[in-house]
Every structure is written in structure tokens, then in C-alpha cells.
Amino acid sequence: MSEKQFKRTLVTSALPYANGPVHIGHLAGVYVPADIYVRYLRLQGKPVLFVGGSDEHGVPVTIRARKEGITTQQVVDRYHNLIKDSFEQFGISFDVYSRTTSAVHHKLASDFFRKLYDDGKFIQQTTEQFYDEETKEFLTDRNIRGECPHCHSQGAYGDQCEKCGRTLSPDELINPYNAVNGNPLTKRATTHWYLPLDQYQQWLEQWILEEHKEWRPNVYGQCKSWLDGGLRPRAVTRDLNWGIPVPVEGAEGKVLYVWFDAPIGYISNTKELCDAQPGKFGKWETWWKDESTRLIHFIGKDNIVFHCIVFPSMLKAEGSYILPDNVPSNEFLNLEGDKISTSRNWAVWLNEYLDDFPGKQDVLRYVLTANAPETKDNDFTWADFQARNNNELVAIYGNFVNRALVLTHKYFEGKVPAQGVLTDYDNATINEFRDIKLRLEQLLDQFRFRDAQKEAMNLARIGNKYLADTEPWKLAKTDMQRTATILNLALQIAANLSIAFEPFLPFSSEKLRNMLNLTNADWNRLGNTDLLAESATVNEPSLLFEKIDDSAIQAQLDRLARIKKENEAAAWQAPQVKAPTCIEEFDKTDIRVGTVLECTKVKKSDKLLQFKIDDGMGGRTILSGIAQSYPDPQELVGKQVLFIANFPPRKMMGIESQGMILSAVNADGKLVVTTVSKPVRNGVQVG
């Protein structure tokens, strides 16, 4: 951590795209760790501001609008409200959660651009970019799809292949097309403004590589890799009809690029809050332009370059803003061994979780923190979710608290009993957690939230073991004074737990304090054994956590299984791409004739048929998602069909498919396998 002393801390969390709900990958990577840190600072009584908001100008929102046939504004309104409400229910304690379509943001972002423009900080360049001649629009990276040049999967995006995870540019795609309508693309010249990042190379090398060696290895390493590769100018405007118009004469039809616009949202959201409540939060400039403010960005690893290189360069170019002191980025969280994907619906959505597991916000917070991808990608499984709830939260933490309170009501009428003479074992137990405050602070100050939560749970383990070893329910028959001492210490440990877990599990911590009649979570008293006064009344206990049964978990696994089948079937539908515009493009597709030897339904799949084809080259197996159009697959046996022979092999349902059967859509909407009118030799190429 930086040795500089700060008066206040400004915490930001990455702005989620308002084109869909938030999922557990977002939570684990950004919002839960950010909330833990902010709650920790508040417990210490330190001035802190937690800023969030929706990114509403990204290309994904325009894609969603087109798919649904509604306006982009309707899309962002719906998902901004859904995301904001989900965060509130989940306990993400933003001081402000606003949006980049606000009037405050539009003006501030526009003014920010104009200042850099007037100061000569941009360069102007004309380049050729992909263009759809039919719709008469330039295509953004995310609106372009094609074949991945690395793994050769179909439908890779212009900025990334979701199959192999490689970062791409549209120029690398094989046979690029418009992702929305399948149109082939041409190139056209267009002029834009660029931020010359290469001019900030030397400064960034000093600022990051020399002055911030304390940053997480994954953050520092990715920054070094970018800097070692040499920075290049990056466009700050684009041709689009949705976004903040470029405030320059002659820039009609151009808007601020979302990567330039979005991080300014941190500033505009702070301004919006402070202008509305100046008496509570002061001036927004104090949070963004005073060197005694510490700025912390919580992000996922896909945003490292923007928050560590690009946004700091923007702030440096403007000249009056502070720079981030730390950027504790996490790696990615996978789901059941597979990469989370919004486009494939392979995710656990926060709003659906809140419906399926009401009142169990803290369970998910606990599991995501326990599996936090702080140093490497990690995996979320429903089996682990159930095990951590039942075996840790219920069996250790909840069991200890419940026993301590039940025994207090049974033997001392719900009053905190007097503490008698402490034994060596009592003192040894106290010594085990006396320095818990120091241990937690050391870990939380280093953004090691997973280890910090382990320390909090270790306190519950200490309490559980203490009751199990001392057995006060047996001693109560012969030695009430000793029983009183044991239960006094057990209740003091429970009170400590309500404080130690406050940053991690705010709902159950509040519930526990209510049971103990503890008025507040005084962080400075953490580790003490006099948090509850003698004879103070504690309330009747209620369960902090409940067991999650197998049926609830199976329902989630069944849902994922259905999604996987749907994705597998969809992957084998012919891509909706318009015909090639030239013979050279057509020649890249190797279409051949083959005879169907066998055709059967694939077990456990409603859509897949398995073909065995005599292809004139030794034979091959091909899967096709046309089962619903052929209730009796046997009618296809013996037919000569057309298939793509150079389609990349893919494995699904345990079967490798070595091509694609060509089909056409009939007037009734059913798929019809294409055949030849006269017998030809198997393996003959069509062209």
C-alpha cells in the first residue's frame, strides 16, 4: 500500500452495461469486494464515498434493443432499474448509483472532451472501417462476427472469441459479417479523434512500474505487458447514433467512444451526489481534485487496461484530477467449470438468485468471497455453495451462536451471566482471538478479502470448539458458577462475530446484534471480552442460517443442464449469413455430397440427430440440430445430402461432429435437408 497519508477514500466499481442483469461473475470480481472494503472503512470511522452506476452507451445495449424491437432508451431504463434494485437488495451499499444517460454526465463528459480538444491533446486520423452498405452504417467491434482465426469457431465477435477467449480485432476475423442481420461487410474511410497513448508511455512506465509495485501481480503484469508492447493512439470517438454527441463542429453522426465516456461516469455520478447533498458530502472537486483523497478502482481483469493506462492518461491530459492509488482487479469466476457467458445465458443472475433464495443474500456473499478469484480464475459450483452453507455457515457459525443463546435462556433467563475466575483454557481461548482486529486490518488493507473472511470464520470455529470442549450443559448440573463463566465468554465471542463479519455478511451481522441487543458494530472494540455487560438481556435466538436441501440445488443444476442443451443445439444451426459476394469467398466453403448410412436421435437431446455419412473419404459422423423437423430420422437413410466438409470438428454430448449438414427452411418453417436430384459419386465437391 502507498505510504502516503490520505484524509478520505473514493471507491469506484466498474459500471455494468445496462443490457442485462448482473451475474455472479460481476459480483465476485467487482461488487462484493468493493462493498466489503467500503463497509470496513466505514466501521473504522474513515471518510469514504462509494460510487457506482450503469454504463448505458455501450454497443451491447443497442444490440439488445434491435433484438427486442424496442428503443435503446427503453432497454437502458429497464436494466438500470433492475440492476440498481438488485444491488440494493443484495446489500451493495453505494452512496450513489446513477447512470451515464443523466444530464449531469452528458455535460461533464462533453466538457471533458472539449477541454482536451481545445488543449490540443487529441490527434485526428482517417482510417478504413467495416461498413454495411445495406443499412448504411459503420459497424462497431461487437456488431461484427465471423470465424475465429485461432480456434476457427463460428460467430466470434470483432473484439473477442468467447470459445477460446482470445482478444481479437475485426480485421482478424475470417469472413466477417454484420452480427445483427448477416450482411457481408465492406470497408469505408472515416475520420476520428484519437488519444495518443504513445505520448504517455514514458510517464506511465514511471508511474506504474516504478511507483506502484505494490499493485496486485495480475494488474502490474498486464500493465507491464501493454507497456512493453508499446502503446498506440486510441480512438475516442466513433460513428454511432447512440451516445454523447462529439461537441465539435462537423462531427455530426459521431459520439464519444464508450471507453472514453464510461469512466467519466465516476466523476459525474460523484458530482450529481455532492451537488444534491453538499452538506453531507461536500464539494465533488474535493473527492476528485484534492491530493489528500485516495482513489481506488474495483474492476475485473478485462478492464485493467482502461483503468490503469487509458483513464489515467485521460486524467493526466486534463491536468486537474487525482490518479488512482490502487486498482485491485480480480480474475474471472467460472460457473460449473465453464466460462460465464451472457450471450449463452450461462450464468447465475443476481435478480433470479434473490427470487430463488429469498433472505439468503449473505450466503451468496460468503461463497463468492470464499471463492474470490483474487489471484487466478476460480469456479463456482452449486455443490460447493450448498456445502459451504450447510457445513460452515450453519454447522459452525450458526450452530455456535444458537447454542450460546439457547443455553443462556435455559440457565440464566436470557441475562448475560457474570464472569467468574478464568481458567488457563479460557485465557488460551481469549488469546486465540484477542488480536483478530489487527489480523483483519492487515488483510483488508491489502485487499485480501478471501483470507480476511477466513479469519472471521476462524473466530466462529474458536467459539464452537470452546463450547464443545467445555460442555456447559453438563456442568450446569453441578457447577453453575463455571457454567456462567463459560456462557459469558461464549456470548462475548458471539458479539465479536457480529462485528468481524459486518463487512462480509451485513444482514446476518445485523440480525445477530439484534439478538444480542448490541446497539452498534464498534470496530475499535473488536477482540475485547466485555462487549456485553453483565445482566444485560439477550433476545430469544432465531436461526442465523438455514440448511439448503438437495432439491433446491438440483433445481439449479437442472436449469443449467437445459441451458447447455439449448446452446449445443443452437450451435449446430446454420449461421444466418447472407450469400458470399464473390466467387473467392464461396470457394472457401468445401461443400460435398455424401450418402446417409445411419441417422438416429442423440440420447438426452431434443434437437440433435447423429448422421453417419459415406463421404467417399472413409466416412464421418455429423451432428445436426434438425430432430424436430424429422420425427422419424430413418426416412433420411439412403439419401444423398450436401454437407460442409471443412467445418471445424466439435464435440458435444460426448460425440465429435465432423462437418455440417446443409438444410433449408420450408414454407411451414421446418428444416429440410438438401439433397441431389440424381445419384452422384460420394465425396464429389459442389461448386
N, C-alpha and C positions, 0 to 999 in steps of 0.2 A: 504494500500500500504506500501511496505517496506520503512523504514525511511532512508535507505542508499542512498547516492547521487551517481548517475551514470553519466558518461560522454557521453554515447551513448546507443542506444537501438537496439537490434537484435530481429526482429519479424519473427516467422516462422508460416506457416499454414500447416495443415495436408496434406500429399501427397496423391492425389486421385489415385485410381487404374486406370491404363491405359487399362481398358477392356470395357469402355463405356463412354458416355458423362457425364458431370456434371449436376446435377439437383438442384432444388430449396432448397432441404434439405441441400445439401452441402453448398450452398450459404448462407443460413440463419444461419447455425450452425458455419461456419468457415470463409468463404472468404469475405463476406460483412463486418462483424465486424472487421476482421483483417485489411481490406483496410481502413475503417473509422478511425481506430486508427493510422495507418501509415500516412494517409493524415493529420490528426490532428497534429501529431508530426512534420511533415514537415512544416506545416503552422507556427508552433512555432519556426521554425529555428533550431530544435534539430537534431543532427546526428542520423540517423536511417537507417537500412538496412532491406528490406522486402524480405524474401527468400521462394521460393516455388519450386515445381517440381512434376513430375509424378512418382508414385510407379509402377515399371514395372516388379517386380519379384514376385508379389503375385500370388497365385493359381488361382484367377479369370481370369487372362489373359491366362493361359494355358487351362482353361475350354472353354473360348471363342474361342481360336484357334482350338480346337478339334471340336467344334460345326460347325465352318465355314470351316473347312478343309484347313486351311492355317497355316503358321508358326507363332510361338509366336512372333517373331520379327516383322512380318507384322502387327500383332494386335497392339502391343505397339507403333509402328511407326504411325499407323493411328490415334489412340486415343490420343496419346501425342500431336500430331499436332492439332487435333480437340479441345482438352481441352485448350491448350495454346492459340489458336486463339480465342476461346470463351471468355476466361478470358480477353484478350486484348480488344476485342470489348466491353465487359461489364465494362471496366474501373478498373479492379483489377490491381493495379499499382505495380506489382512485380519489384524489382530491378534485380532479376534473377529468371527464371523459367526453370529449367533444368530437368534431368532425371536420374534414377538410373541405366540405362544401359550405362551411359557415362564411358569412360576410367578412368576419374578422380575419379569417385565414386567407380568403381571396385577396384582400387588400394588402396584408402583410407580405404574402408570398410575391405578389405583383411588385410591391415596393422593393423587396429584397432583390429581385431580378433586375429591376430598373437601376438600382444603385450600382450593381456590378456592371451593368451595361454602360452606364454613364461614366464609370471609372475605368472603362476600357479593359475589364477583366476577362471578357469573352473574345473568342475568335470566331469568324464566320467561314463556313465551309459548304461547298456544294458536292453532294455525293449521289450515287445511284442507289435507289432502294426499291424493294419489291412493291409492285403496283398491280391492282386488279382493274383491268380495262373495262370490265362489265359494270362494276359498282363505282368506278372512278374514284378509288381511294388508295392511299398508301397503307401498307399492312404493317402493324406492329409485330414484334418478335413473337408474342404469344398468340397472334392471329394467324401465324404461318405454321403449317405442319408438313411433314414429309418423312422420308426414310432416314433413320439414324445412320450416319456414316461409320459408326463404331460397332454397334450390335445388330444393325440392319432391321430393327423393329420398325413396323409401320406406325405412322401417327405421332412421331416425335415432334415436340414443339420447337419453335425457332430459337428458344433460349435454353432448352434443356430436354434431354430424353429421360422420361420417367421410368423407362425399362432398365437402363444401365446407369442412370444418374449423371451422365456426362453433361457438362455445360457446353452449349452449342451457340453458334450464330446462324442466322437463316441461310447464309451463303454456303454453309457446310452441308445442309440437308440435300438428300437425293430426291429429285422430283418434287420440289416444294409446291404447295398449293394453299389456297385460302381455306383456313380451318372451318370457316362458317358455312361456305357454300360449295367448296370443292373446286372453285375456278383455278385454272392454271395462272401463273403469275409472270409478269414481265418486269423489266427494270426501267425506272424513270429518274431523272435528275431532280433533286430538291435541295433547298438551301436551309441550313440551320445554324444555331449558335452553339458553341462548344466551350466547356470549361477546360482550359489547357492544364490538365493534371500534371503533365511533364514539367511544368514550371514550378510545381510544388514538391517535386521529387526529393531534392536535397533537404528541404525543410522537414518533410515527413520522415525521412531517414533519421534525422537527428531527434525529432520529437518522439517518434515511436520506438525505434531500435535502440536509442541511447537513453532516453528519458523515461521510458515506460517498460522496462524489462520485467516489472512485476505483473504485467498482464498475463492472463492465462496462456499456457503454451499453445493452445489451438488458435487463439486470437493473434498472438505475437507471430506464430509461424505462418499463418495465412497472410498477414500483412507483409512479412518479410518476403514471401514468395511473390506477391504482387510487385513489391518494390524491386526485387531482384530481376523481375521480368521487364522492368521499365514501364513507366506509366505513359498513357497516351491521352490526347484530348477526348472528352466525353460529351456527347450531345446533351444539351439542357432543354431543348425544345423538340417537338415532333408534330407531324401532320395528323391531326385528330380533331373530331368535333365535340369531344367531351373533356373538360378540364379548365384550367385557368388560362384565358387568352394571353398570348405573349404581348406585353404592353409596349410594343414598338410599331411605328407606322410601317405599313407594307407587310405585316406578319399575319394577315388575315388567314384563317384556317389552320393556324398553328397554336399549340398550347404548351404550357410548361411540362416538361417530361416529368413523369410521376416520381422518379427517384429524386429529382430536384425539389419538387413541390412537397412531398410527404414529410421529410424530416423538419421542414419549416413548420409543420403542424405542431411539433412540440412547443415551438415558440408561440405560435398564435393561440394555442389552447391555454398556455400559461397566461398570456395577455388577456384572453377572454375571462379567465377566472379572477385575476387580480383586478381588472377594471370593474368587475361586478362586485367584488368584496375587498376593496383596498384596505379597510380597517383590519381585516383578518390576515390577509396575505401580503400586504404591502404592494410596492410597485413591481411590475413584471420585469423591468430592467434590472432590478436587484438580483433576480434569480438567473438572469442570462448575461449580464454585463459586469457584475461585481466579481473581482478576482477572488474574493473570500467565499464564493459559492462553489461547491463541489458538484460537478455534473457526472451522473452515472447513467449509461445506456444499458438496458437489459434487452438482449436480442437473441435470435437463433443464428447458427453459423452461416446461413445463406445471406445474412445481412451484414457480415463483418466488413466487407469492403466498403459498403456505403457509410457505415457509422464510424469507421476508423480511418478511412482515406478520403472518401468523397465529401461527406458532410463537413469534416474538419477543414478541408480545403475551401469549401464554400464559406465557412465562418472566418477562416483566415483571410480570404479575399475581401470579405465585407469589412473586417478590421475592428469591430467593436464588441464582439462576442467572446465569451469564455469557451474553452475547449474541453472535451470530455476528459475526466481524470481516470476513469476506468470503464471498460466495456466487457462485463462478464458474460460472454456468449456461451451458450450451451451447444452441444452436438444435437443430433436428431434422435427422436424416440420412435421406434418401430412398433407395429401392432401385430402380435401373434407371429413374429418372425418375418413380417413383410413390411415394406416401406409404406408409411401412411400416405394416402393419395386422395385428395379431394375429388379429382375428376373420376376416380374409380369408386368413390364412396367408401373407401377402405379407411375407416376412422371411427373413433368414438366421439360423437358430437356432444358438446357440453350441455346444450339445451335438452337433448334426449336423455343424457345421463341424469339430469336433475328431475326429469319426469319418471324415469325407471327406478331411481334410487332416492326417493324423497327423504330429506333430512340427513343424507349421508355425504354432504359436501366434504367434511373433514376426512372421511375415508379415502376419497379420491386424492385430496391434497396430500395425505400421508403417503399413499402408494406412489404417487408421482414424484414426491420428494425422495422417497426411499430408492426409487429407480432413476433419479435425475441423471440425464446424460451429460454430466459436468465435464468429463474428460474423454468420453468416447460414446458412440451411438449405443443406446440401450433399448431394451424390449419391454413392452407392456403386454402381459397376458392376463386373461381373466382368472386363470387358476392361481396366479400369484396374488392378484387383487383379493380373491377370497381368502387365501392363506394368511396374508398379512392382516386382514381384518379379523379373522377368527382366532389366529394364533398369537397375534401381538396386541392389537387394539383391545380385543375382547378379553383374551385369556390372561394378558399381563396387566396392561394399564387399567382397563375397566374392572377386571376382577379385583385388583388391589384396592381401588377406590371404593368399590361396593362393599368389600369385606370390612374395611376400616369404618365405614359409616354404619353398616348394619350392626356391627359389634358395639359401636358407641351407643346406638339407640337401645340395644338389648341390655347392656350392662350399666350405662350411665345416663339413661333417659335423654339422649341426644345432646348432652353437655360435654364440652371438651374437658376430659378428666385432668386432674393435677399430675404434674410430672414429679415423680419421686427420684430416688437415687438411681443414677445411670450406671449400668454395668459396663464392663470392658467391651462387650459385644455391642451395646448401644452406642458407645463412643466410636467404635470402629465403623459402625454403620453411618454415623453422622460424618465421620471423616471422609467416607467414600463420596459424599455429595457436597461437602462444605464449599469446595471451590468450583461448583458447577457454573456459577456466573462467569468466572474467569475463562473456563473452558469453552463455554458457549460463545462468549465475546470473541475469543481468539479465532474461532471457526467462522462465525458470522461476518466478522470484519474482513475475512479472506474470501468471502462468498462461497464457503464450503458448507452449503445448506444440508446436503445429504448427511455428512458427518455430524453436523450440529443436531439434526433431528435424532440421530442415533444416541447422542449424549442425553437428550431429553428422555428418550425411551429407556436408557440405561437407569435413569433415576426411578422409573416405574419398576424396573426389574429389581432394583435395590429394595424398594418398598415391598414388593411381592415376596421376595426372599426373606425379608425381615419378619413378616407375619407368618410365613410358612415355618421358619426356624423357631420362632418364639412361642407359637401356638397359644395365643391369649385365651382362646375359647376353652382350652384345658385348664390354664392357670386360674381362670375365673372361679373355678370350683374351690380353690384353696388359698389363692393369694390375689385379692382384689387390688392391693396397692401396686403390685408388679404389673397386673393387667392394665391399670390406669396409666402407668408409665409407658407401656408398650403402645397403647392406643393413642396416647398423646403424641408420641413420636410419629406414629403412622399418619395421623391427621396432619401433622406439620409437613410430612413428605408430600401428602396429597395437595396441600396448599402450595408447596413449591412447584408441583407439577402443573398447577393451573397457571403459573407464571411462565415456567420454562417452555410450555407448549403453546403459549399465546401467539407467537409469530407463525407457528406452523398450523395449529388446529384451533382457530379462533372461536368456532361455535361450541365445541366441547369444553374449551377452557372457560368460556363464559358460563356454561351450564354447571361446571364443577364449582366455580366460585359462588354461584347462586346456592348450590347445595351446602357449601361451607360457610355461607354468609360472609364471604370475603369481599369487601367493597370494591377493591381495585387490584390491578396487577402491578405491584410495586417492584420493578426490575431491580432496584438497588438493594432490596431485601432478600433477593434470591440466594438460597443457600443457608438462610437462618432457620432456627428451630423454635422461634417464638412468633410466627406469623398469626397464629390463632391464640387468643387469650384464654386463660383458664376459666372454665364455667361458661364460655360463650356457647350459644346454641347453634347446632348444625341441623340442617333440614333433613327430612326423610330422603333416603337415596333413591335415585332412579338410574336406569342403565345409561352409561355414557355411550356405549356402543352395543349393537346387536349383531348376532351371528347372521351371516348371509348364507342361505341354503343353496344346495346344488341346483335346484330348479331355476333360480334367478340367474345363475352363471350359465346354465345350459341354454337359456333363452338368448343370451348374448352371443354364445358360440353358434347357435342355430342361425341367428341373424347374419353373422359373418360368413357362415357357410353358404347361405343363399346369395349373398353379395358376390362371393368368389365364383360361384357357378354362373351368375349373370355376367360377370366380367369375362369369364372364359368363353362363354358362348358369344358374347358381343365381339370378342377379339377375332372371331372367325367369320364375321360378316364381311363381305367385300367392302373395302373403303369407298365412301361416296366421293369419288374423284372424277371430274369430267374427263372426257377423252383427251389423249395427248394431242398437242397442237402441231406436232411434226413427226415425220417417219422415224427420226433418230430416237425420240422418246418412246415411240411404240416398240421399236426394236429391242429396248432394254427388257421388255417383258417376254419371257420364254414360255409361250403357250403351246401345249402339246395335246395329242389325242391319246386316250387310254381306255381300256375296257374294264368295266366294274366286275371284279371276280366275286367279291363279297360286300355286303352292306348291312350293317347291324347298328342298333341303338347302343350308345355308350351307357354303361351302368351308372346310375345315380346322376344322370344328366337328362334334362327335359328337351334340350336343344341340339345335342351333338349326335351326328351319325359318323360311324367309322367305315371308311371305304378301303378295300384292298384293290389296288389298281395294277393291271398289267400295262406297264408304261413302255414296254419294248426295251427296257434297260435293266431288267432284273426284278422289277416290281417295287411298289412303295405303298405306304399307308398314309391316308389323308383324312383328317377330321373336318367336318363341315357343320355349321350351325343351322341346318335346314330340317331338323327332325319334325318340327311342327307342320311342315308342308308335305311330309311323306310319312303318314301314319304306318304304312307298310313299306319298309325300306327294301323289301325283296323285289319290288317292281323295278328297281334300278339295276339289279343284277343282269349282266349281259349287255347293257347299253354301253356305247362308246361316248365318252364325255370329254369335255375340254377342261384342262387343269393347268395352273401355273406351276412350272417345274422348278423355277429358281426362286420360289418363295422361301424365306429363311425357315429352317426347321424349328418347331416349337413343341414343348411338352406340356400337356395338360391332362388332368385325370389319370396321370401315370402313363400316358400314351404319347409317343412322339409323332407329330404330323409333319409330313414332308412335302407340302405343297398346298395349293388352294383349288377347290372345285369351283368352276365358274357357273354362276346362276344368274337368272334374270327374274324381274318381278312381273308376274302376270297381272291381268286386269283385275282379278279378285284379290290382289295383294299377296298371293302366295308366291314363294320362290320356286322357280322351275330350273332344273339342271339343264345346261346347254349340251346339246348332242349334235352328232353329224348326220346328214341326210342319207349318205351312202357309206358302206364299210370302207375304212382305210387302215393302213398298217399302223399298229400301236407304236407310239413314240414319234410319229410324224409331227413336225413343228408347224404351227399355224402362223402364217404371216404373208 
